Amino acid sequence: MPRGDKSAYTDKQKRQAEHIEESYEKRGVSDKEAEKRAWATVNKHDHGGKKSGSGRGVH
């Protein structure tokens, strides 16, 4: 997966990043920096791009 590929993220994570990005832009942050910060925030909260139900089950 190339860097910047957002296909591993759920729709909810993508929406969250969009809202966070808009919030940064309203505060005067550049478009590129706002996008970077938004995805960093989503990653911080959700630990990266994970589709729901992925990974190992609990034993």
Backbone hydrogen bonds in HBPLUS format (Angstrom, degrees):
<---DONOR---> <-ACCEPTOR-->    atom                        ^
c    i                          cat <-CA-CA->   ^        H-A-AA   ^      H-
h    n   atom  resd res      DA  || num        DHA   H-A  angle D-A-AA Bond
n    s   type  num  typ     dist DA aas  dist angle  dist       angle   num
A0005-ASP N   A0002-PRO O   3.15 MM   3  5.72 152.6  2.23 138.9 138.5     1
A0009-TYR N   A0006-LYS O   3.18 MM   3  5.68 166.1  2.20 116.3 120.4     2
A0014-LYS N   A0010-THR O   3.04 MM   4  6.36 155.6  2.10 149.7 156.6     3
A0015-ARG N   A0011-ASP O   2.90 MM   4  6.17 156.8  1.95 150.9 156.9     4
A0016-GLN N   A0012-LYS O   2.90 MM   4  6.15 159.6  1.94 150.6 156.4     5
A0017-ALA N   A0013-GLN O   2.99 MM   4  6.20 161.2  2.02 147.1 151.8     6
A0018-GLU N   A0014-LYS O   3.01 MM   4  6.23 153.0  2.09 143.7 151.2     7
A0019-HIS N   A0015-ARG O   2.99 MM   4  6.30 160.2  2.03 154.3 158.5     8
A0020-ILE N   A0016-GLN O   2.94 MM   4  6.17 162.7  1.97 154.5 159.6     9
A0021-GLU N   A0017-ALA O   2.84 MM   4  5.95 159.6  1.88 148.0 154.2    10
A0022-GLU N   A0018-GLU O   2.98 MM   4  6.23 160.5  2.02 148.6 153.2    11
A0023-SER N   A0019-HIS O   3.05 MM   4  6.26 153.1  2.12 144.1 151.3    12
A0024-TYR N   A0020-ILE O   3.02 MM   4  6.38 157.3  2.07 152.5 157.7    13
A0025-GLU N   A0021-GLU O   2.98 MM   4  6.26 159.5  2.02 152.4 158.3    14
A0026-LYS N   A0022-GLU O   2.97 MM   4  6.22 150.8  2.06 147.3 154.6    15
A0027-ARG N   A0024-TYR O   3.00 MM   3  5.12 132.7  2.23  98.3 111.7    16
A0029-VAL N   A0024-TYR O   3.17 MM   5  5.56 166.0  2.19 143.2 139.9    17
A0028-GLY N   A0025-GLU O   3.01 MM   3  5.13 161.7  2.05 106.9 111.2    18
A0034-ALA N   A0030-SER O   2.80 MM   4  5.91 157.3  1.85 156.8 164.0    19
A0035-GLU N   A0031-ASP O   3.01 MM   4  6.24 156.9  2.06 148.9 154.3    20
A0036-LYS N   A0032-LYS O   3.06 MM   4  6.31 160.7  2.10 146.3 151.7    21
A0037-ARG N   A0033-GLU O   2.92 MM   4  6.12 164.6  1.94 151.8 155.6    22
A0038-ALA N   A0034-ALA O   2.90 MM   4  6.01 155.1  1.96 145.0 152.4    23
A0039-TRP N   A0035-GLU O   3.06 MM   4  6.31 167.4  2.08 154.7 156.2    24
A0040-ALA N   A0036-LYS O   3.03 MM   4  6.20 151.6  2.11 143.8 152.5    25
A0041-THR N   A0037-ARG O   2.91 MM   4  6.12 148.5  2.01 146.1 154.2    26
A0042-VAL N   A0038-ALA O   3.02 MM   4  6.36 158.3  2.06 149.5 154.9    27
A0043-ASN N   A0039-TRP O   2.90 MM   4  6.06 162.7  1.93 148.1 153.0    28
A0044-LYS N   A0040-ALA O   2.92 MM   4  6.07 149.2  2.02 139.7 148.3    29
A0045-HIS N   A0041-THR O   3.06 MM   4  6.32 156.4  2.11 150.2 155.3    30
A0046-ASP N   A0042-VAL O   2.85 MM   4  5.94 165.4  1.87 156.7 161.2    31
A0047-HIS N   A0043-ASN O   2.65 MM   4  4.80 124.6  1.95 137.0 141.7    32
A0054-SER N   A0051-LYS O   3.19 MM   3  5.74 149.2  2.28 140.0 138.2    33
